[in-house]
Amino acid sequence: MRVLVTAASRHGATLEIADALAAGLGRRGIEAEARPAERVGSVDGYDGVIIGSAVYVGRWLEPARDLVEIHAGALSGRPVWLFSSGPLGPPDALKPEGDPVDVADLMQASEAAEHRVFAGRLDKKLLGFGEKAVVVAVRAPEGDFRDWDAIDGFAGEIAEHLLSKLRP
């Protein structure tokens, strides 16, 4: 069983989540490959696909949206999960405002089983001028707020689902 874990990321934090999901699947006996969304030419040869994106201004990044739209037909024939990365702040302070605006359409197009939202990371040193202005305007907290246990838990749930299909 092979799984593609792919993500669109501006500054690498969401790709690190994809790497962690692939590693979590690997520890559970599933061959998984993580790669950036813009480097996915096909989903052929994979038994399942996990697609993620950083969320900016309430939307997924274009490479992840394009991947779902271009490969929608091929995705519909296999198990698919989606994840978003974006809320910032400590877990008790996070107030998710629901899914990003484009996730409902992406869920439908990919026939994804589930969508998860994970907290993100903000390192102001990596930002361009425009991004810094937005961060200041919205008073976004700096730091790494990713919950690695929750991310690994998601990998475990996906592995259990996939492995259950192999059992008699």
GIJO-V445003 format. One record per run of one state. SS is the DSSP state (h for helix, s for strand, l for the rest). FROM is the first residue (numbers start at 0). TO is the last residue. If there is no record, write none. Layout:
ss->SS from->FROM to->TO
ss->SS from->FROM to->TO
//
This chain:
ss->l from->0 to->0
ss->s from->1 to->7
ss->l from->8 to->11
ss->h from->12 to->26
ss->l from->27 to->29
ss->s from->30 to->35
ss->h from->36 to->38
ss->l from->39 to->46
ss->s from->47 to->55
ss->l from->56 to->57
ss->s from->58 to->59
ss->l from->60 to->60
ss->h from->61 to->69
ss->l from->70 to->70
ss->h from->71 to->74
ss->l from->75 to->77
ss->s from->78 to->84
ss->l from->85 to->89
ss->h from->90 to->92
ss->l from->93 to->101
ss->h from->102 to->109
ss->l from->110 to->112
ss->s from->113 to->117
ss->l from->118 to->119
ss->s from->120 to->121
ss->l from->122 to->122
ss->h from->123 to->125
ss->l from->126 to->127
ss->h from->128 to->137
ss->l from->138 to->141
ss->s from->142 to->143
ss->l from->144 to->146
ss->h from->147 to->165
ss->l from->166 to->167
//
